[in-house]
Amino acid sequence: MLNNKPSPVLDAPIPGQGMTAPLGGRPWQQPPRYNTPEKALSFYVKRISGDREVEKLLDLIELGVPVDTLVDSLQLGGVMEGLHSVDTGILIAPALMETINQIGLKAGLEPVMPKEEDDPKKASDTEIALQLKKLADKEGSSISMLDDVEQSLEEPAVEEQEIPTGLMARRT
Protein backbone atom coordinates (compact mmCIF):
# COMPACT_ATOMS: atom_id res chain seq x y z
CA MET A 1 0.00 0.00 0.00
CA LEU A 2 1.14 3.47 -0.82
CA ASN A 3 1.11 6.27 1.66
CA ASN A 4 -1.02 9.14 0.32
CA LYS A 5 0.51 11.80 2.58
CA PRO A 6 2.09 14.77 0.77
CA SER A 7 5.85 14.97 0.97
CA PRO A 8 7.29 17.77 3.15
CA VAL A 9 8.45 20.97 1.47
CA LEU A 10 12.20 21.30 1.96
CA ASP A 11 12.91 24.48 0.03
CA ALA A 12 12.36 26.85 2.98
CA PRO A 13 15.23 29.07 4.17
CA ILE A 14 17.47 27.69 6.86
CA PRO A 15 17.07 29.21 10.35
CA GLY A 16 19.01 32.45 10.67
CA GLN A 17 19.42 32.95 6.92
CA GLY A 18 17.45 36.19 7.06
CA MET A 19 19.95 37.57 9.57
CA THR A 20 22.96 37.24 7.33
CA ALA A 21 24.14 39.16 4.31
CA PRO A 22 26.59 38.16 1.62
CA LEU A 23 30.22 39.15 2.14
CA GLY A 24 30.63 42.76 1.06
CA GLY A 25 26.89 43.36 1.17
CA ARG A 26 27.04 45.81 4.09
CA PRO A 27 28.35 49.39 3.85
CA TRP A 28 31.06 48.83 6.47
CA GLN A 29 32.41 45.90 4.44
CA GLN A 30 33.17 48.21 1.50
CA PRO A 31 36.10 50.62 1.22
CA PRO A 32 35.25 53.85 3.10
CA ARG A 33 34.08 56.91 1.18
CA TYR A 34 36.41 59.20 3.16
CA ASN A 35 39.74 57.49 3.67
CA THR A 36 41.62 60.31 5.42
CA PRO A 37 40.80 62.07 8.68
CA GLU A 38 40.84 65.44 6.91
CA LYS A 39 38.16 64.40 4.42
CA ALA A 40 36.00 62.79 7.11
CA LEU A 41 36.29 65.81 9.41
CA SER A 42 35.41 68.14 6.55
CA PHE A 43 32.31 66.05 5.85
CA TYR A 44 31.16 66.20 9.49
CA VAL A 45 31.81 69.92 9.90
CA LYS A 46 29.72 70.63 6.79
CA ARG A 47 27.05 68.23 8.04
CA ILE A 48 26.66 69.80 11.50
CA SER A 49 27.02 73.39 10.30
CA GLY A 50 23.59 73.63 8.68
CA ASP A 51 20.91 75.67 10.45
CA ARG A 52 18.66 72.69 11.22
CA GLU A 53 21.54 70.58 12.45
CA VAL A 54 22.86 73.36 14.68
CA GLU A 55 19.40 73.74 16.23
CA LYS A 56 19.26 70.00 16.89
CA LEU A 57 22.75 70.04 18.41
CA LEU A 58 21.88 72.99 20.63
CA ASP A 59 18.72 71.23 21.81
CA LEU A 60 20.76 68.16 22.75
CA ILE A 61 23.41 70.26 24.48
CA GLU A 62 20.70 72.14 26.37
CA LEU A 63 19.24 68.80 27.51
CA GLY A 64 22.63 67.96 29.02
CA VAL A 65 23.76 65.27 26.59
CA PRO A 66 27.55 65.04 26.91
CA VAL A 67 29.53 66.17 23.88
CA ASP A 68 31.52 62.93 23.73
CA THR A 69 28.26 60.96 23.49
CA LEU A 70 27.17 63.12 20.56
CA VAL A 71 30.51 62.62 18.81
CA ASP A 72 30.49 58.87 19.44
CA SER A 73 27.01 58.62 17.95
CA LEU A 74 28.00 60.66 14.90
CA GLN A 75 31.16 58.79 14.10
CA LEU A 76 29.72 55.33 14.87
CA GLY A 77 26.87 56.07 12.46
CA GLY A 78 29.46 57.12 9.89
CA VAL A 79 31.28 53.82 10.27
CA MET A 80 28.04 51.87 9.84
CA GLU A 81 27.15 53.89 6.74
CA GLY A 82 30.58 53.17 5.24
CA LEU A 83 31.69 56.81 5.34
CA HIS A 84 34.99 56.12 7.11
CA SER A 85 36.80 53.44 9.09
CA VAL A 86 36.72 53.03 12.85
CA ASP A 87 40.31 54.29 13.07
CA THR A 88 39.46 57.48 11.20
CA GLY A 89 36.49 58.01 13.52
CA ILE A 90 38.72 57.74 16.56
CA LEU A 91 41.22 60.17 15.07
CA ILE A 92 38.63 62.85 14.28
CA ALA A 93 36.69 62.51 17.56
CA PRO A 94 38.67 65.18 19.52
CA ALA A 95 38.29 67.73 16.71
CA LEU A 96 34.56 67.00 16.46
CA MET A 97 34.21 67.39 20.22
CA GLU A 98 35.88 70.77 20.10
CA THR A 99 33.72 71.86 17.15
CA ILE A 100 30.49 70.92 18.93
CA ASN A 101 31.76 72.50 22.14
CA GLN A 102 32.44 75.78 20.32
CA ILE A 103 28.98 75.71 18.69
CA GLY A 104 27.44 75.35 22.16
CA LEU A 105 29.61 78.07 23.71
CA LYS A 106 28.81 80.53 20.90
CA ALA A 107 25.09 79.93 21.55
CA GLY A 108 25.57 80.81 25.22
CA LEU A 109 25.23 77.25 26.50
CA GLU A 110 27.62 75.28 28.64
CA PRO A 111 28.22 71.91 26.94
CA VAL A 112 28.96 68.90 29.13
CA MET A 113 32.51 67.87 28.32
CA PRO A 114 34.01 64.55 29.49
CA LYS A 115 35.89 64.62 32.74
CA GLU A 116 39.59 64.01 32.57
CA GLU A 117 40.75 60.83 34.25
CA ASP A 118 43.81 62.39 35.87
CA ASP A 119 42.04 65.24 37.62
CA PRO A 120 44.50 66.49 40.24
CA LYS A 121 41.65 67.83 42.38
CA LYS A 122 39.98 64.43 42.70
CA ALA A 123 40.89 62.52 45.84
CA SER A 124 41.71 58.85 45.62
CA ASP A 125 40.00 56.21 47.75
CA THR A 126 43.02 55.90 50.02
CA GLU A 127 43.14 59.66 50.61
CA ILE A 128 39.46 59.63 51.53
CA ALA A 129 40.02 56.73 53.93
CA LEU A 130 42.97 58.53 55.57
CA GLN A 131 40.93 61.72 56.01
CA LEU A 132 38.04 59.75 57.53
CA LYS A 133 40.46 58.08 59.94
CA LYS A 134 41.92 61.46 60.96
CA LEU A 135 38.42 62.80 61.49
CA ALA A 136 37.47 59.80 63.62
CA ASP A 137 40.64 60.18 65.73
CA LYS A 138 40.01 63.91 66.13
CA GLU A 139 36.35 63.46 67.08
CA GLY A 140 37.13 60.58 69.39
CA SER A 141 34.32 58.55 67.92
CA SER A 142 34.19 55.90 65.28
CA ILE A 143 32.46 56.53 62.03
CA SER A 144 30.62 53.53 60.70
CA MET A 145 31.59 54.48 57.16
CA LEU A 146 35.23 54.35 58.16
CA ASP A 147 34.91 50.69 59.07
CA ASP A 148 33.36 49.91 55.70
CA VAL A 149 36.14 51.75 53.87
CA GLU A 150 38.85 50.02 55.88
CA GLN A 151 37.27 46.63 55.22
CA SER A 152 37.12 47.32 51.50
CA LEU A 153 40.77 48.39 51.47
CA GLU A 154 41.93 45.30 53.35
CA GLU A 155 42.81 42.16 51.49
CA PRO A 156 39.85 39.84 51.08
CA ALA A 157 39.78 36.90 53.46
CA VAL A 158 40.75 33.62 51.85
CA GLU A 159 37.99 31.11 52.31
CA GLU A 160 38.84 27.48 52.75
CA GLN A 161 37.60 25.41 49.87
CA GLU A 162 35.70 22.23 50.46
CA ILE A 163 37.35 19.17 49.06
CA PRO A 164 34.86 17.50 46.74
CA THR A 165 33.97 13.97 47.66
CA GLY A 166 31.80 11.42 46.01
CA LEU A 167 31.60 9.33 42.92
CA MET A 168 32.52 12.12 40.45
CA ALA A 169 35.26 13.76 42.61
CA ARG A 170 38.68 14.07 41.07
CA ARG A 171 41.27 11.75 42.56
CA THR A 172 44.63 13.09 43.54
NUTOR-32175 format. One record per residue (C-alpha): residue number from 1; residue in one letter; y negated, x negated, z negated. Coordinates in steps of 0.001 Angstrom, whole numbers, plus 500000, padded with zeros to 6 digits. Each point is the difference from the previous one (the first is absolute). Example, Ala and Ser with C-alpha at 12.3 -4.5 7.8 and 13.67 -1.06 7.14 Angstrom:
<atoms>
+-------+------+--------+--------+--------+
| pator | guti |      v |      u |      w |
+-------+------+--------+--------+--------+
|     1 |    a | 504500 | 487700 | 492200 |
|     2 |    s | 496560 | 498630 | 500660 |
+-------+------+--------+--------+--------+
</atoms>
This chain:
<atoms>
+-------+------+--------+--------+--------+
| pator | guti |      v |      u |      w |
+-------+------+--------+--------+--------+
|     1 |    m | 500000 | 500000 | 500000 |
|     2 |    l | 496533 | 498861 | 500815 |
|     3 |    n | 497198 | 500031 | 497528 |
|     4 |    n | 497128 | 502127 | 501340 |
|     5 |    k | 497338 | 498470 | 497735 |
|     6 |    p | 497036 | 498422 | 501814 |
|     7 |    s | 499800 | 496235 | 499798 |
|     8 |    p | 497201 | 498568 | 497824 |
|     9 |    v | 496795 | 498841 | 501678 |
|    10 |    l | 499675 | 496249 | 499511 |
|    11 |    d | 496814 | 499290 | 501930 |
|    12 |    a | 497629 | 500542 | 497050 |
|    13 |    p | 497781 | 497138 | 498804 |
|    14 |    i | 501382 | 497757 | 497310 |
|    15 |    p | 498480 | 500397 | 496514 |
|    16 |    g | 496761 | 498063 | 499683 |
|    17 |    q | 499500 | 499590 | 503745 |
|    18 |    g | 496763 | 501965 | 499861 |
|    19 |    m | 498613 | 497507 | 497492 |
|    20 |    t | 500330 | 496983 | 502236 |
|    21 |    a | 498084 | 498823 | 503018 |
|    22 |    p | 501003 | 497555 | 502693 |
|    23 |    l | 499007 | 496367 | 499479 |
|    24 |    g | 496393 | 499591 | 501086 |
|    25 |    g | 499392 | 503741 | 499884 |
|    26 |    r | 497558 | 499848 | 497078 |
|    27 |    p | 496420 | 498689 | 500243 |
|    28 |    w | 500555 | 497291 | 497380 |
|    29 |    q | 502933 | 498651 | 502036 |
|    30 |    q | 497691 | 499239 | 502934 |
|    31 |    p | 497583 | 497069 | 500280 |
|    32 |    p | 496771 | 500851 | 498125 |
|    33 |    r | 496941 | 501174 | 501916 |
|    34 |    y | 497709 | 497664 | 498016 |
|    35 |    n | 501713 | 496670 | 499498 |
|    36 |    t | 497176 | 498123 | 498250 |
|    37 |    p | 498242 | 500814 | 496734 |
|    38 |    e | 496631 | 499964 | 501777 |
|    39 |    k | 501043 | 502683 | 502484 |
|    40 |    a | 501611 | 502155 | 497314 |
|    41 |    l | 496978 | 499713 | 497695 |
|    42 |    s | 497665 | 500877 | 502862 |
|    43 |    f | 502097 | 503106 | 500700 |
|    44 |    y | 499850 | 501150 | 496362 |
|    45 |    v | 496280 | 499342 | 499591 |
|    46 |    k | 499283 | 502096 | 503108 |
|    47 |    r | 502405 | 502669 | 498749 |
|    48 |    i | 498428 | 500389 | 496542 |
|    49 |    s | 496407 | 499642 | 501194 |
|    50 |    g | 499768 | 503429 | 501628 |
|    51 |    d | 497952 | 502682 | 498228 |
|    52 |    r | 502988 | 502249 | 499229 |
|    53 |    e | 502108 | 497119 | 498772 |
|    54 |    v | 497219 | 498676 | 497770 |
|    55 |    e | 499622 | 503460 | 498451 |
|    56 |    k | 503739 | 500146 | 499337 |
|    57 |    l | 499955 | 496502 | 498481 |
|    58 |    l | 497054 | 500879 | 497778 |
|    59 |    d | 501760 | 503159 | 498825 |
|    60 |    l | 503069 | 497956 | 499058 |
|    61 |    i | 497902 | 497353 | 498263 |
|    62 |    e | 498123 | 502707 | 498113 |
|    63 |    l | 503331 | 501464 | 498861 |
|    64 |    g | 500846 | 496608 | 498489 |
|    65 |    v | 502685 | 498867 | 502431 |
|    66 |    p | 500237 | 496209 | 499681 |
|    67 |    v | 498865 | 498024 | 503034 |
|    68 |    d | 503242 | 498013 | 500142 |
|    69 |    t | 501967 | 503258 | 500241 |
|    70 |    l | 497844 | 501091 | 502935 |
|    71 |    v | 500499 | 496655 | 501744 |
|    72 |    d | 503750 | 500022 | 499374 |
|    73 |    s | 500248 | 503482 | 501490 |
|    74 |    l | 497962 | 499009 | 503045 |
|    75 |    q | 501865 | 496838 | 500808 |
|    76 |    l | 503464 | 501440 | 499231 |
|    77 |    g | 499261 | 502852 | 502405 |
|    78 |    g | 498947 | 497404 | 502566 |
|    79 |    v | 503304 | 498188 | 499622 |
|    80 |    m | 501948 | 503240 | 500430 |
|    81 |    e | 497981 | 500885 | 503101 |
|    82 |    g | 500723 | 496571 | 501496 |
|    83 |    l | 496353 | 498893 | 499901 |
|    84 |    h | 500694 | 496703 | 498229 |
|    85 |    s | 502675 | 498181 | 498027 |
|    86 |    v | 500409 | 500084 | 496241 |
|    87 |    d | 498742 | 496407 | 499779 |
|    88 |    t | 496813 | 500856 | 501868 |
|    89 |    g | 499468 | 502970 | 497683 |
|    90 |    i | 500276 | 497768 | 496956 |
|    91 |    l | 497564 | 497500 | 501491 |
|    92 |    i | 497321 | 502588 | 500787 |
|    93 |    a | 500340 | 501938 | 496727 |
|    94 |    p | 497327 | 498021 | 498040 |
|    95 |    a | 497451 | 500382 | 502808 |
|    96 |    l | 500731 | 503725 | 500252 |
|    97 |    m | 499615 | 500358 | 496232 |
|    98 |    e | 496618 | 498324 | 500123 |
|    99 |    t | 498911 | 502160 | 502951 |
|   100 |    i | 500939 | 503230 | 498223 |
|   101 |    n | 498422 | 498731 | 496785 |
|   102 |    q | 496722 | 499324 | 501819 |
|   103 |    i | 500066 | 503454 | 501628 |
|   104 |    g | 500357 | 501545 | 496537 |
|   105 |    l | 497282 | 497832 | 498452 |
|   106 |    k | 497537 | 500802 | 502803 |
|   107 |    a | 500603 | 503712 | 499355 |
|   108 |    g | 499119 | 499519 | 496330 |
|   109 |    l | 503565 | 500342 | 498718 |
|   110 |    e | 501962 | 497611 | 497857 |
|   111 |    p | 503376 | 499401 | 501702 |
|   112 |    v | 503007 | 499265 | 497809 |
|   113 |    m | 501031 | 496446 | 500808 |
|   114 |    p | 503321 | 498498 | 498836 |
|   115 |    k | 499934 | 498123 | 496751 |
|   116 |    e | 500608 | 496294 | 500172 |
|   117 |    e | 503177 | 498840 | 498315 |
|   118 |    d | 498436 | 496948 | 498384 |
|   119 |    d | 497152 | 501769 | 498250 |
|   120 |    p | 498751 | 497532 | 497372 |
|   121 |    k | 498656 | 502859 | 497863 |
|   122 |    k | 503403 | 501664 | 499685 |
|   123 |    a | 501910 | 499088 | 496860 |
|   124 |    s | 503675 | 499184 | 500218 |
|   125 |    d | 502640 | 501715 | 497873 |
|   126 |    t | 500306 | 496973 | 497729 |
|   127 |    e | 496241 | 499878 | 499405 |
|   128 |    i | 500028 | 503680 | 499081 |
|   129 |    a | 502901 | 499441 | 497603 |
|   130 |    l | 498198 | 497052 | 498353 |
|   131 |    q | 496813 | 502043 | 499565 |
|   132 |    l | 501967 | 502889 | 498480 |
|   133 |    k | 501670 | 497584 | 497593 |
|   134 |    k | 496627 | 498535 | 498979 |
|   135 |    l | 498658 | 503499 | 499471 |
|   136 |    a | 502997 | 500951 | 497871 |
|   137 |    d | 499620 | 496832 | 497890 |
|   138 |    k | 496275 | 500627 | 499595 |
|   139 |    e | 500443 | 503661 | 499054 |
|   140 |    g | 502887 | 499215 | 497687 |
|   141 |    s | 502027 | 502813 | 501472 |
|   142 |    s | 502652 | 500133 | 502632 |
|   143 |    i | 499365 | 501728 | 503260 |
|   144 |    s | 503000 | 501840 | 501329 |
|   145 |    m | 499051 | 499033 | 503533 |
|   146 |    l | 500133 | 496354 | 498999 |
|   147 |    d | 503661 | 500324 | 499091 |
|   148 |    d | 500777 | 501555 | 503377 |
|   149 |    v | 498158 | 497216 | 501828 |
|   150 |    e | 501731 | 497292 | 497984 |
|   151 |    q | 503395 | 501572 | 500665 |
|   152 |    s | 499307 | 500155 | 503718 |
|   153 |    l | 498932 | 496349 | 500028 |
|   154 |    e | 503092 | 498844 | 498121 |
|   155 |    e | 503134 | 499117 | 501862 |
|   156 |    p | 502325 | 502958 | 500405 |
|   157 |    a | 502932 | 500072 | 497626 |
|   158 |    v | 503280 | 499026 | 501608 |
|   159 |    e | 502517 | 502760 | 499539 |
|   160 |    e | 503629 | 499151 | 499567 |
|   161 |    q | 502070 | 501247 | 502878 |
|   162 |    e | 503175 | 501895 | 499404 |
|   163 |    i | 503065 | 498351 | 501402 |
|   164 |    p | 501673 | 502488 | 502320 |
|   165 |    t | 503527 | 500889 | 499084 |
|   166 |    g | 502548 | 502176 | 501642 |
|   167 |    l | 502090 | 500193 | 503092 |
|   168 |    m | 497207 | 499080 | 502470 |
|   169 |    a | 498366 | 497266 | 497842 |
|   170 |    r | 499685 | 496574 | 501544 |
|   171 |    r | 502320 | 497418 | 498509 |
|   172 |    t | 498664 | 496631 | 499015 |
+-------+------+--------+--------+--------+
</atoms>
